[in-house]
Amino acid sequence: MHAAVISAADAPPVYRDHPYPAPRHGDEMVVEVLAAGLHHLTRAKANGSHYSSSGGYPLVPGVDGVVRDQEGNLRYVALDDTPLGTFADRTLIDPHRSVILPDGIDPVKIAAAMNPAMSSWVALRRRVDFHAGQRVLVLGATGNAGRMAVQIAKLFGAGQVIAVGRDTTRLKALSALGADETITFDQIGHAADVDVVIDYVWGEPAADAMMAMLTARSDRTAPLAWIQIGSLAGQTAPVPSVALRSARLQIVGSGIGSVPARDFLAELPELASAVAAGAIDVRARTVPLAQVAQAWTAETDDRIVVVPQPSPSRRKP
Ligand SMILES: NC(=O)c1ccc[n+]([C@@H]2O[C@H](COP(=O)([O-])OP(=O)(O)OC[C@H]3O[C@@H](n4cnc5c(N)ncnc54)[C@H](OP(=O)(O)O)[C@@H]3O)[C@@H](O)[C@H]2O)c1
């Protein structure tokens, strides 16, 4: 079979022959990979910069994807840390870390959507006491996860969704996806009275936004839940101590570790159904696995989804 193989932290993936996988214990099964997303997490785990990566090489990247098991079921799987990821014709999965998908589902759409969509879905369901009618602000709303956060907050019944970003053209497009207001970072003081912030940005822009919002809040004793999810603008944010004293601010994170794997898995079926039903708009671009090296560094607004080619023996006549 073929796989993308990374030999060192700074090396690009190379498409090449790879030994057929063999289960290491009774819980593992060999599956055919149909589609695998190239997410920030995929790259960060592969280059060892993600807090959950073990850092051994060589490795086959790919943290999740849609696979077909030997009974013919389609499954979405989120892999644990492993040297054999989903950027391969076949991989090994623990079925307990997967959900069976309905027949007829589009594997590319699911592979593109689940990682970015899960970020806000799980955060709102599992990290804060969110309820319908609350006002949500999405910081860094123009990326894949941000666009989905706008839609998911609406789906969960948010009373108002405010999308914040840098690019005014991309921001405008979010109105069609349900954003009630779209603003740039410098306008954030006008959107201070929200209940929840979903933050993909962190770094200085988030710290500045936080202070501008807290200062402008009409009632500083009203609870504000700030959910830290991504760090597009920086790994650290200079949050002044006064931010935590002068307002009823609670900062929490959402990701692998702060949410147990069982809670992520419990949310997968409903999210997959929402994606399949078209409730969440998904931008995906397929790339053959053989072209993984070019795709790895490509800059695109769409989520790249790597698609292994059927080997000649499996191709339909
Ligand atoms: N914790 C979790 O569960 C979880 C799950 C999925 C993703 N994430 C994280 O969430 C983040 C977003 O992921 P994604 O899939 O949406 O990425 P993406 O599709 O690549 O989107 C990136 C967006 O970030 C914006 N951006 C980049 N640098 C910025 C900066 N310095 N200041 C403000 N905005 C900036 C860009 O928007 P403009 O160019 O339009 O401004 C770009 O569209 C990543 O950090 C990812 O690792 C976390």
PDBQT file of the ligand as one rigid body, heavy atoms in Angstrom, charges set to zero:
ROOT
HETATM    1  N1  LIG A 401      -9.152  23.153  20.446  1.00  0.00    +0.000 N 
HETATM    2  C1  LIG A 401      -9.819  22.551  19.470  1.00  0.00    +0.000 C 
HETATM    3  O1  LIG A 401     -10.665  21.690  19.716  1.00  0.00    +0.000 OA
HETATM    4  C2  LIG A 401      -9.547  22.949  18.040  1.00  0.00    +0.000 A 
HETATM    5  C3  LIG A 401     -10.155  22.256  16.975  1.00  0.00    +0.000 A 
HETATM    6  C4  LIG A 401      -9.954  22.714  15.673  1.00  0.00    +0.000 A 
HETATM    7  C5  LIG A 401      -9.126  23.822  15.430  1.00  0.00    +0.000 A 
HETATM    8  N2  LIG A 401      -8.511  24.422  16.492  1.00  0.00    +0.000 N 
HETATM    9  C6  LIG A 401      -7.629  25.601  16.285  1.00  0.00    +0.000 C 
HETATM   10  O2  LIG A 401      -8.442  26.680  15.853  1.00  0.00    +0.000 OA
HETATM   11  C7  LIG A 401      -7.669  27.544  15.031  1.00  0.00    +0.000 C 
HETATM   12  C8  LIG A 401      -8.414  27.800  13.729  1.00  0.00    +0.000 C 
HETATM   13  O3  LIG A 401      -8.466  26.616  12.981  1.00  0.00    +0.000 OA
HETATM   14  P1  LIG A 401      -9.084  26.618  11.508  1.00  0.00    +0.000 P 
HETATM   15  O4  LIG A 401      -9.210  25.216  11.112  1.00  0.00    +0.000 OA
HETATM   16  O5  LIG A 401     -10.278  27.490  11.457  1.00  0.00    +0.000 OA
HETATM   17  O6  LIG A 401      -7.940  27.363  10.688  1.00  0.00    +0.000 OA
HETATM   18  P2  LIG A 401      -8.033  28.033   9.245  1.00  0.00    +0.000 P 
HETATM   19  O7  LIG A 401      -9.170  27.505   8.483  1.00  0.00    +0.000 OA
HETATM   20  O8  LIG A 401      -6.668  27.896   8.669  1.00  0.00    +0.000 OA
HETATM   21  O9  LIG A 401      -8.317  29.562   9.547  1.00  0.00    +0.000 OA
HETATM   22  C9  LIG A 401      -7.320  30.406   9.896  1.00  0.00    +0.000 C 
HETATM   23  C10 LIG A 401      -7.888  31.827   9.952  1.00  0.00    +0.000 C 
HETATM   24  O10 LIG A 401      -7.248  32.497  11.013  1.00  0.00    +0.000 OA
HETATM   25  C11 LIG A 401      -7.199  33.866  10.750  1.00  0.00    +0.000 C 
HETATM   26  N3  LIG A 401      -5.942  34.375  11.299  1.00  0.00    +0.000 N 
HETATM   27  C12 LIG A 401      -4.706  33.925  11.048  1.00  0.00    +0.000 A 
HETATM   28  N4  LIG A 401      -3.799  34.639  11.738  1.00  0.00    +0.000 NA
HETATM   29  C13 LIG A 401      -4.505  35.551  12.439  1.00  0.00    +0.000 A 
HETATM   30  C14 LIG A 401      -4.128  36.595  13.325  1.00  0.00    +0.000 A 
HETATM   31  N5  LIG A 401      -2.851  36.829  13.606  1.00  0.00    +0.000 N 
HETATM   32  N6  LIG A 401      -5.100  37.354  13.868  1.00  0.00    +0.000 NA
HETATM   33  C15 LIG A 401      -6.384  37.126  13.560  1.00  0.00    +0.000 A 
HETATM   34  N7  LIG A 401      -6.809  36.161  12.720  1.00  0.00    +0.000 NA
HETATM   35  C16 LIG A 401      -5.869  35.386  12.165  1.00  0.00    +0.000 A 
HETATM   36  C17 LIG A 401      -7.228  33.993   9.237  1.00  0.00    +0.000 C 
HETATM   37  O11 LIG A 401      -8.297  34.827   8.935  1.00  0.00    +0.000 OA
HETATM   38  P3  LIG A 401      -8.151  36.147   8.006  1.00  0.00    +0.000 P 
HETATM   39  O12 LIG A 401      -6.949  35.972   7.153  1.00  0.00    +0.000 OA
HETATM   40  O13 LIG A 401      -9.456  36.165   7.274  1.00  0.00    +0.000 OA
HETATM   41  O14 LIG A 401      -8.022  37.250   8.988  1.00  0.00    +0.000 OA
HETATM   42  C18 LIG A 401      -7.583  32.607   8.719  1.00  0.00    +0.000 C 
HETATM   43  O15 LIG A 401      -8.701  32.579   7.893  1.00  0.00    +0.000 OA
HETATM   44  C19 LIG A 401      -6.302  26.887  14.872  1.00  0.00    +0.000 C 
HETATM   45  O16 LIG A 401      -5.425  27.440  15.833  1.00  0.00    +0.000 OA
HETATM   46  C20 LIG A 401      -6.581  25.444  15.209  1.00  0.00    +0.000 C 
HETATM   47  O17 LIG A 401      -5.434  24.764  15.670  1.00  0.00    +0.000 OA
HETATM   48  C21 LIG A 401      -8.713  24.019  17.782  1.00  0.00    +0.000 A 
ENDROOT
TORSDOF 0
